[in-house]
């Protein structure tokens, strides 16, 4: 077969063949939206290839987590959305004969090699902007479909499958239906820079559209088009600030009341997804006119329109229909140690798992709002090249990075410097619960950092900053250029900031 990312095809096939040779596989994955979609893609591909497997989640793949995995009696471990950056730890266990690792990841690899390592960075593809962890998992899933000796049960393969106009193979049989989850993962990993997915991600989008599981098109670049009533959609649309509408409940209502449209039905505000194309055009044109008359720069106004990624098999008006809203729902499950709920949603549980995920999302939004208020009120300490705050135990470690990123641009918090956030670590590392974790966490602090794409274009690479600064104080870290994290010993925070400030200064000089 011709894979979705030709540069990765040979390595993907090699990894897939190793998985097919395994009696059974332990699937270990990260817990954010990209990690959950990575796991869901891999799980469905393994199941369709008739490879027995068990799934575990980790919010951090540290020495203890890898040791716990090694202590299981699995000879083959598939790591998705992490593993590359921990190859030094994993490699020691591989050398000891504890297990054979197969890695589908997109993070910066550690300086060690292993045979079954599928990572875009090894083939000249940017893992921060062109292929997510879910994308790497999808490339592996497509390879698994091609090398598996298992013939799919026709009755199962046809369930929900789609035959394209050209009469192509059922999309479940070759795993192309999983492209929709790969896109959700990429969007959740903030790879839709400039309003659309690029590079290898674009090839996956194309396969998803061809398979009938994705629709794309230009649309208003606002979050909540499926689920938010129109006034809330506009009020909360702050990426492009429109005076008199953004963060202004009454202003948004007045704006909509001034349009000659039926925007309410049975006394209820309609949602963007339920408008006709003509109605959408009327609202969008009026919004642009308001932005122009309010002096919003043309460059900003252009950002009001972006590429929408719609999961065409999901019901209109639900979070699952829109890739951005789907990814936010998944992140909410992950941040509250309920990766099992997020995985269930990805695997099609539309009853218990979906309702629980929605409850978690409501809690997540409350916590984010409270966290942003706290940071804005307390402010950030300004260094020469970075700014930082320490939330202690007032903001969960699993959301402190999101809070930091969302607070940038608020009063007293600059967008011209990356922001570093500290938070107390909570006990436990994920599904593989281990004794002694609580005591160890008492001695550690979680660090999260966020930048902007503008700073990245100037040379910022927070993956390097977090890695080097954390190791300088006895911790470890990594991630992406625009967002990264670390764990450091308690009491080393100020020393960490000094190292980070120096490194950022060198990058941006």
C-alpha positions in Angstrom: 0.0 0.0 0.0 1.0 3.6 -0.3 0.9 5.0 3.2 -0.4 8.4 4.2 3.2 9.6 4.9 5.5 8.0 2.4 8.7 9.0 4.2 7.6 6.9 7.2 6.2 3.9 5.3 9.2 1.5 5.5 9.7 2.1 9.2 5.9 1.8 9.9 5.8 -1.6 8.1 8.8 -2.8 10.2 7.1 -1.8 13.4 3.8 -3.3 12.3 5.5 -6.6 11.4 7.0 -6.7 14.9 3.6 -6.2 16.5 2.1 -9.0 14.4 4.9 -11.3 15.6 3.9 -10.6 19.2 1.7 -13.0 21.2 0.2 -10.0 22.9 1.1 -6.3 23.4 1.0 -3.8 26.3 -0.2 -0.5 24.9 1.1 2.4 26.9 0.1 6.0 26.1 0.1 9.6 27.2 -3.1 11.0 28.7 -3.8 14.3 26.8 -6.0 14.6 23.7 -3.2 13.6 21.4 -2.3 10.6 23.7 -5.9 9.4 24.0 -6.5 9.5 20.3 -3.1 7.8 19.7 -4.2 5.0 22.1 -7.6 4.7 20.5 -6.2 4.5 17.0 -3.6 1.9 18.1 -6.2 -0.1 20.1 -8.6 -0.4 17.2 -5.7 -1.3 14.8 -4.5 -4.0 17.2 -8.0 -5.4 17.7 -8.6 -5.5 13.9 -5.3 -7.3 13.4 -6.4 -9.8 16.1 -3.4 -9.0 18.3 -4.4 -9.3 22.1 -3.5 -6.2 24.1 -4.0 -4.3 27.3 -3.9 -0.5 27.7 -2.3 1.6 30.4 -1.9 5.3 30.6 0.8 7.5 32.2 0.8 11.3 32.6 4.6 11.1 32.8 6.8 8.4 31.5 9.5 8.5 34.1 11.9 5.9 35.4 9.3 4.5 37.8 6.6 4.3 35.1 8.9 2.4 32.7 10.1 0.1 35.6 6.4 -0.7 36.3 5.8 -1.5 32.7 9.0 -3.7 32.7 7.7 -5.5 35.7 4.7 -6.8 33.8 5.0 -10.1 31.8 4.5 -8.4 28.4 7.4 -9.1 26.0 6.3 -6.3 23.6 5.3 -2.8 24.6 3.8 -0.3 22.2 4.4 3.3 23.3 2.2 6.0 21.7 2.6 9.8 22.0 5.6 9.3 24.2 8.7 7.0 24.4 11.1 8.9 22.1 12.2 11.3 24.8 12.6 8.5 27.3 14.6 6.2 25.0 17.6 6.3 27.4 15.4 4.7 30.2 13.5 2.4 27.8 16.8 1.3 26.2 18.2 0.1 29.5 15.2 -2.2 30.0 15.4 -3.3 26.3 19.1 -4.1 26.8 18.2 -6.1 29.9 15.7 -8.2 28.0 12.7 -6.9 29.9 10.7 -6.1 26.8 10.9 -5.1 23.1 9.7 -1.5 22.6 7.7 -0.3 19.6 7.4 3.5 19.6 5.0 5.7 17.7 5.8 9.2 18.9 6.6 12.7 17.6 8.6 14.2 20.5 12.3 15.0 20.4 14.1 11.6 20.7 16.8 11.0 23.4 20.3 10.2 22.2 19.8 6.5 21.8 18.6 4.2 19.1 16.1 1.4 19.0 14.9 -0.7 16.0 11.2 -0.2 16.1 11.0 3.6 16.4 8.4 5.5 14.3 9.0 9.2 14.7 8.6 12.0 12.0 11.7 13.8 13.4 13.9 10.8 12.3 12.8 11.5 8.7 13.0 15.2 8.4 9.3 15.9 9.3 8.5 18.5 12.1 6.8 16.7 15.0 5.6 19.9 16.6 3.7 21.2 13.6 3.5 18.5 10.8 2.6 15.2 12.5 1.2 14.6 16.0 1.4 11.5 18.1 -2.0 10.4 16.9 -0.7 10.9 13.3 2.3 8.6 14.0 -0.2 6.1 15.5 -2.3 6.4 12.4 0.6 5.8 10.1 1.3 2.6 12.1 -2.3 1.6 12.0 -2.4 1.8 8.2 0.7 -0.3 8.1 -0.8 -2.8 10.5 -3.8 -3.2 8.1 -1.4 -3.9 5.2 0.8 -6.5 6.9 -1.7 -8.3 9.1 -2.5 -11.8 8.1 -5.9 -11.5 9.7 -8.7 -11.2 7.2 -11.3 -8.8 8.7 -14.7 -10.4 9.3 -16.8 -8.9 6.4 -19.8 -8.4 8.7 -17.7 -6.4 11.2 -15.6 -4.5 8.6 -18.8 -3.3 6.9 -20.3 -2.0 10.1 -20.3 1.7 9.5 -17.8 1.4 6.8 -17.9 3.4 3.6 -17.1 2.5 0.0 -15.8 5.4 -1.9 -17.1 6.5 -5.3 -14.2 4.7 -6.9 -15.2 1.4 -5.2 -12.2 1.4 -2.9 -11.8 -1.1 -0.1 -13.9 -0.6 2.9 -12.3 2.0 5.1 -12.4 -0.1 8.3 -10.5 -2.8 6.6 -7.6 -0.6 5.8 -8.0 1.6 8.9 -8.6 4.8 7.0 -11.7 5.5 9.2 -9.2 6.2 12.0 -8.0 9.4 10.2 -10.7 11.3 12.0 -9.2 10.5 15.4 -5.8 11.4 14.1 -7.0 14.9 13.1 -8.6 15.3 16.5 -5.2 14.5 18.1 -3.4 16.9 15.8 -5.8 19.8 16.5 -5.6 19.0 20.3 -1.9 19.2 20.0 -2.1 22.8 18.7 -0.8 21.8 15.3 -3.4 23.8 13.3 -1.1 26.8 13.2 -2.4 29.6 10.9 -5.8 28.0 11.1 -5.2 24.7 9.3 -3.2 21.5 9.5 0.0 21.3 7.4 2.6 18.9 6.2 2.1 15.2 6.9 -1.1 16.0 8.8 -2.6 17.3 5.5 -2.1 13.8 3.9 -4.0 12.3 6.8 -6.8 14.8 6.3 -7.0 13.9 2.7 -7.4 10.2 3.5 -10.1 11.0 6.0 -12.0 13.1 3.5 -11.7 10.3 0.9 -12.8 7.8 3.5 -15.9 9.8 4.2 -15.2 10.3 7.9 -14.0 14.0 7.6 -15.3 17.2 6.0 -13.2 20.3 5.7 -14.0 23.8 4.6 -13.5 27.5 5.5 -15.5 28.6 8.4 -15.6 31.1 11.2 -12.6 30.5 13.5 -14.5 30.5 16.7 -14.5 27.7 19.4 -17.9 26.2 20.2 -19.6 26.3 16.8 -21.4 23.0 17.5 -22.5 23.5 21.0 -22.6 27.1 22.1 -25.6 29.3 21.7 -24.8 32.2 19.3 -24.4 34.9 22.0 -22.0 32.8 24.0 -20.1 31.8 20.8 -19.4 35.5 20.1 -18.9 36.7 23.7 -16.2 34.0 24.4 -14.5 34.5 21.0 -11.4 36.3 22.3 -8.6 35.1 20.0 -9.5 38.0 17.8 -10.8 40.7 20.2 -13.7 42.6 18.7 -14.6 45.7 20.9 -18.2 45.6 22.0 -18.7 41.9 21.4 -15.7 39.9 22.9 -16.1 39.5 26.7 -19.2 41.6 26.5 -22.4 39.6 27.1 -24.8 42.5 26.4 -22.7 43.7 23.4 -22.9 40.2 21.8 -26.7 40.2 22.4 -27.1 43.7 20.8 -25.0 42.7 17.8 -27.2 39.6 17.1 -30.4 41.5 17.7 -29.3 44.0 15.1 -29.2 41.3 12.3 -32.3 40.7 10.2 -32.2 37.0 10.9 -34.3 34.4 12.7 -31.6 33.5 15.3 -34.0 32.2 17.9 -36.4 29.3 17.7 -39.0 28.4 20.3 -37.4 31.1 22.5 -33.9 29.5 22.4 -30.8 30.9 20.7 -29.7 28.8 17.7 -26.2 27.4 17.4 -23.8 28.2 14.5 -23.9 24.6 13.3 -27.6 24.9 12.8 -27.6 28.0 10.6 -27.9 27.8 6.8 -24.9 28.8 4.7 -26.7 32.1 3.9 -27.3 32.8 7.6 -23.7 32.1 8.4 -22.5 34.4 5.7 -24.7 37.2 7.0 -23.4 36.9 10.6 -19.8 36.5 9.4 -20.0 39.6 7.1 -21.5 41.7 9.9 -18.8 40.5 12.3 -16.0 41.5 9.9 -17.7 44.9 9.3 -17.8 45.5 13.1 -14.1 44.5 13.4 -13.1 46.9 10.6 -15.1 49.8 12.0 -13.6 49.1 15.5 -10.1 49.4 14.2 -9.1 45.8 14.4 -6.0 45.3 12.3 -6.5 43.6 8.9 -4.1 40.8 9.9 -6.2 40.0 12.9 -9.5 40.1 10.9 -8.0 37.5 8.5 -7.7 35.2 11.5 -11.5 35.2 11.9 -11.7 32.6 9.2 -9.9 29.2 9.3 -10.2 25.6 8.2 -12.9 23.6 10.0 -12.4 19.9 10.6 -15.8 18.2 10.9 -16.3 14.5 11.8 -19.0 13.7 9.4 -20.3 10.6 11.1 -20.9 12.3 14.4 -24.3 14.1 15.2 -24.6 17.8 14.3 -24.6 19.9 17.5 -22.4 17.7 19.6 -18.8 18.2 20.8 -17.8 15.1 18.8 -18.7 16.7 15.4 -16.0 19.4 15.6 -12.3 18.4 16.0 -11.5 21.3 18.3 -14.4 20.7 20.6 -13.7 16.9 20.6 -10.1 17.4 21.6 -11.1 19.8 24.4 -13.6 17.1 25.7 -10.7 14.6 25.7 -8.3 16.9 27.5 -10.9 17.4 30.2 -11.0 13.6 30.9 -7.2 13.4 30.9 -6.6 16.3 33.3 -8.7 14.6 36.0 -7.1 11.2 35.8 -10.0 9.7 33.8 -8.1 8.6 30.7 -10.4 5.5 30.6 -13.4 7.8 30.0 -11.7 9.6 27.2 -10.6 6.3 25.6 -14.2 5.1 25.9 -15.5 8.1 24.0 -12.8 7.6 21.3 -13.8 4.0 21.0 -17.5 4.8 20.4 -19.1 4.7 23.9 -21.8 7.3 23.4 -23.6 6.5 26.7 -21.8 6.4 30.1 -18.4 7.5 28.9 -19.7 10.5 26.9 -21.9 11.8 29.7 -19.1 11.4 32.3 -16.7 13.3 29.9 -19.2 16.1 29.6 -19.4 16.4 33.4 -15.6 16.5 33.6 -15.5 19.2 30.9 -17.9 21.4 33.0 -15.6 20.9 36.0 -12.6 21.6 33.8 -14.0 24.9 32.6 -14.7 26.0 36.1 -11.2 25.2 37.2 -9.7 27.0 34.2 -11.7 30.1 34.9 -10.7 30.1 38.6 -7.1 29.5 37.7 -6.9 32.3 35.1 -8.6 34.7 37.6 -5.9 33.7 40.2 -3.0 34.2 37.9 -4.3 37.5 36.5 -4.9 38.7 40.1 -1.5 37.6 41.4 0.4 38.4 38.2 3.7 36.9 37.0 7.2 37.6 38.1 9.1 39.2 35.2 12.7 38.2 34.4 14.8 39.5 31.5 13.5 36.9 29.1 10.8 34.8 30.8 8.0 35.4 33.2 6.8 32.9 35.8 4.4 32.1 38.7 4.1 29.4 41.3 0.6 28.2 41.9 1.4 25.8 44.8 -1.6 23.6 45.2 -4.1 26.2 44.1 -4.1 25.1 40.5 -4.0 21.4 39.5 -0.6 20.4 38.0 -2.5 18.8 35.0 -4.1 22.2 34.0 -1.5 24.8 35.1 0.1 24.9 31.7 -3.3 25.5 30.0 -4.0 28.3 32.5 -0.6 29.9 31.9 -1.2 29.9 28.1 -4.7 31.3 28.4 -3.6 34.0 30.9 -0.9 35.4 28.5 -2.0 38.8 27.3 -4.1 39.5 30.4 -3.2 42.5 32.5 0.4 42.2 33.8 1.1 39.0 31.8 3.1 39.6 28.6 2.8 37.8 25.3 6.3 38.9 24.3 7.9 36.4 26.8 7.3 32.7 27.4 5.6 32.0 30.6 6.7 29.3 33.1 4.3 27.9 35.7 5.0 25.8 38.8 2.5 23.6 40.6 2.6 21.0 43.4 2.5 17.5 42.0 -0.4 15.3 42.9 0.0 11.7 43.9 -0.2 8.9 41.3 1.1 8.7 37.7 -1.9 7.2 35.8 -3.5 3.8 35.4 -0.4 1.9 36.6 -0.7 2.8 40.3 2.5 2.3 42.2 3.3 2.3 45.9 5.5 5.2 47.1 4.3 7.6 44.5 2.7 10.0 47.0 6.0 10.3 49.0 8.0 10.9 45.8 5.6 13.5 44.5 5.9 15.5 47.8 9.5 16.2 46.8 8.8 17.2 43.2 7.3 20.2 41.5 5.6 20.2 38.1 6.8 22.8 35.6 4.8 23.9 32.5 5.8 26.4 29.9 3.9 28.1 27.1 5.1 30.4 24.3 3.6 31.9 21.2 4.1 30.9 17.5 5.6 34.4 17.0 8.3 33.7 19.6 8.9 30.3 18.0 9.5 32.0 14.7 12.1 34.2 16.5 14.0 31.1 17.7 12.2 30.0 20.9 12.3 26.2 21.6 10.7 25.4 24.9 11.5 21.7 24.5 15.2 22.6 24.8 14.6 25.1 27.6 12.6 22.7 29.7 15.0 19.8 29.1 18.3 21.7 29.8 17.0 23.8 32.7 15.4 20.9 34.5 18.4 18.6 34.1 20.6 21.4 35.5 18.7 21.2 38.8 18.3 17.4 38.9 15.0 17.0 37.1 13.9 16.2 33.6 11.6 17.6 30.9 10.9 18.2 27.3 8.0 18.6 24.9 7.5 20.9 21.9 8.9 24.3 20.8 5.7 26.2 21.8 4.7 24.2 24.8 6.8 21.9 27.1 7.0 20.6 30.6 9.3 19.3 33.3 9.5 17.9 36.8 12.1 19.3 39.2 13.0 18.8 42.9 11.1 21.0 45.3 13.2 24.0 46.3 15.0 24.3 42.9 12.4 26.5 41.3 14.4 29.8 41.3 17.5 28.1 40.1 15.4 26.5 37.3 14.1 29.9 36.3 17.7 31.4 36.2 18.8 28.6 33.8 15.6 28.9 31.7 16.0 32.7 31.5 19.5 32.4 30.3 18.7 29.8 27.7 15.7 31.8 26.3 17.9 34.9 26.2 20.4 33.0 24.0 17.6 31.6 21.7 16.0 35.0 21.1 19.2 37.0 20.8 
